[in-house]
Amino acid sequence: VVRTHLAKALSIVNGWRPTWTDAGNIYNPSASTVEKTLRAMQGRRVAYDIETDGQHPLLCDVRCLGLFDGKTAICIPFLWRDGSTVQVVVAGKSKPATRKVWKPFYTAKDLTRVKRAVQKLFDSSNPTRFETQNGQFDRMCLESRLGLVAPYATGQNFDTILAHHIVAGYLPHD
């Protein structure tokens, strides 16, 4: 680990810069784009991850779900910010705090279509293989907040945090 990080640091010092682009990445997709893209991902190895607004998997909201099949990446937003704020009272504080307002990205009808497409991908049979980081957290969030049942890290599926616990559990997970 130390050797790898030192090699990266030396590469950067000597002028190396990442060469990735946004080509093949889909942001803020319509329900139709989600359906089409996830249908094309069936049968492939797919990595997925979510972003939330909290740390407790049963209490936080899912802001977005990202999926990548080695060719196409799609970020499916469930919540978005339009710049508006609201004043909230915070316990122990003498004046209200300003918080950004998160709103649903899809209409109810489109949200149903998006969730159906995601669940269909999650339910697809082999050879679809899923990879995730801390998938047990993601599974609980997706199920409790959106009603989606993500695959377990069994069989062909892989969770990097479980692998990390097995191979190098003595190292920090941050």
C-alpha positions in Angstrom: 0.0 0.0 0.0 2.8 2.4 1.0 4.8 1.6 -2.2 1.7 2.1 -4.4 0.9 5.5 -2.8 4.5 6.7 -3.1 4.6 5.7 -6.7 1.4 7.7 -7.4 2.8 10.7 -5.5 6.1 10.6 -7.6 4.1 10.3 -10.8 2.1 13.4 -9.9 5.2 15.3 -9.0 6.7 14.3 -12.3 3.8 15.7 -14.3 1.3 12.9 -14.6 -2.3 14.0 -14.7 -5.5 11.9 -15.0 -6.8 11.6 -18.5 -10.5 10.6 -17.9 -13.3 12.4 -19.6 -17.1 12.6 -19.1 -17.7 10.7 -22.3 -20.1 7.9 -21.7 -21.3 9.4 -18.4 -25.0 10.2 -18.0 -26.1 12.8 -15.5 -29.7 13.8 -14.7 -31.3 11.2 -17.0 -34.9 11.1 -17.9 -36.9 8.0 -16.9 -36.7 6.8 -20.5 -32.9 7.1 -20.5 -32.7 5.2 -17.2 -34.8 2.4 -18.6 -32.7 2.2 -21.8 -29.3 2.4 -20.1 -30.1 -0.1 -17.4 -31.6 -2.5 -19.9 -28.2 -2.4 -21.8 -26.4 -3.1 -18.6 -28.1 -6.4 -18.0 -25.8 -9.4 -18.3 -22.7 -7.3 -17.5 -20.6 -6.7 -14.5 -22.1 -3.6 -12.8 -20.7 -1.5 -10.0 -23.2 0.5 -8.0 -23.0 3.0 -5.1 -25.3 5.5 -3.5 -25.0 8.9 -1.8 -27.1 9.8 1.1 -27.8 12.7 3.4 -27.0 10.9 6.6 -25.1 8.1 8.4 -28.0 5.9 9.6 -29.2 3.6 6.8 -32.8 3.5 8.0 -33.1 7.3 8.6 -31.2 9.0 5.7 -32.5 9.7 2.3 -30.9 8.4 -0.9 -29.7 11.4 -3.0 -28.5 9.4 -6.0 -27.6 6.0 -7.3 -24.6 5.6 -9.5 -24.1 2.5 -11.8 -21.2 1.7 -14.1 -20.8 -1.3 -16.4 -17.2 -0.7 -17.6 -18.5 1.3 -20.5 -21.3 3.6 -19.4 -21.8 5.4 -16.1 -25.2 6.7 -15.1 -26.0 8.8 -12.0 -29.7 8.6 -11.1 -30.7 11.5 -8.9 -33.6 11.0 -6.5 -33.2 14.4 -4.8 -31.8 17.7 -6.1 -31.2 21.2 -4.8 -32.5 24.3 -6.6 -30.6 26.8 -4.5 -33.4 27.6 -2.1 -32.8 27.5 1.6 -34.9 27.3 4.8 -34.2 28.5 8.3 -34.2 25.6 10.9 -33.9 25.7 14.7 -30.9 23.7 15.9 -31.0 22.4 19.5 -28.6 24.4 21.7 -28.2 27.3 19.2 -29.5 30.8 19.8 -30.3 31.6 16.2 -31.7 29.5 13.3 -29.4 27.8 10.9 -29.8 27.9 7.1 -30.2 24.6 5.4 -30.4 23.8 1.7 -33.7 22.4 0.5 -33.7 19.0 -1.3 -36.5 18.2 -3.6 -37.6 15.1 -5.5 -36.0 14.9 -9.0 -38.6 12.8 -10.7 -42.4 13.1 -10.8 -44.2 10.3 -9.0 -45.0 8.5 -12.4 -41.4 8.8 -13.6 -40.0 7.7 -10.2 -42.1 4.5 -10.5 -40.6 3.8 -13.9 -37.0 4.5 -12.7 -37.4 2.3 -9.6 -38.9 -0.5 -11.8 -35.9 -0.3 -14.2 -33.4 -0.4 -11.3 -35.2 -3.3 -9.6 -35.2 -5.2 -13.0 -31.5 -4.7 -13.3 -30.9 -5.9 -9.6 -33.1 -8.9 -10.3 -31.4 -9.9 -13.5 -29.9 -13.3 -13.4 -26.4 -14.5 -14.2 -24.1 -13.5 -15.7 -24.9 -10.1 -14.3 -22.5 -9.5 -11.5 -22.7 -6.6 -9.0 -19.8 -4.9 -7.2 -20.2 -2.3 -4.5 -18.4 -0.6 -1.6 -20.2 -1.1 1.8 -23.1 -2.7 0.1 -24.8 -3.7 3.3 -25.4 0.0 4.1 -26.5 0.7 0.5 -28.9 -2.3 0.6 -30.6 -1.1 3.8 -30.9 2.5 2.5 -32.3 1.5 -0.9 -34.8 -0.9 0.6 -36.0 1.3 3.5 -36.2 4.6 1.6 -37.0 3.5 -2.0 -38.3 -0.1 -1.7 -35.5 -1.4 -3.9 -34.0 -4.8 -3.1 -30.3 -4.8 -4.1 -28.3 -8.0 -4.5 -26.3 -9.4 -1.6 -22.5 -9.8 -1.9 -22.8 -13.6 -2.5 -22.0 -15.8 -5.4 -20.5 -13.7 -8.2 -21.3 -10.4 -6.4 -18.5 -8.6 -4.7 -18.3 -6.0 -1.9 -14.9 -4.3 -1.5 -15.4 -3.5 2.1 -16.1 -7.1 3.0 -13.0 -8.1 1.0 -11.0 -5.4 2.9 -12.2 -6.8 6.2 -11.1 -10.3 5.2 -7.7 -9.4 3.6 -6.6 -6.4 5.7 -9.1 -5.9 8.6 -6.4 -4.2 10.7 -6.2 -1.2 8.3 -8.7 1.7 8.6 -11.7 1.8 6.4 -11.7 5.5 5.6 
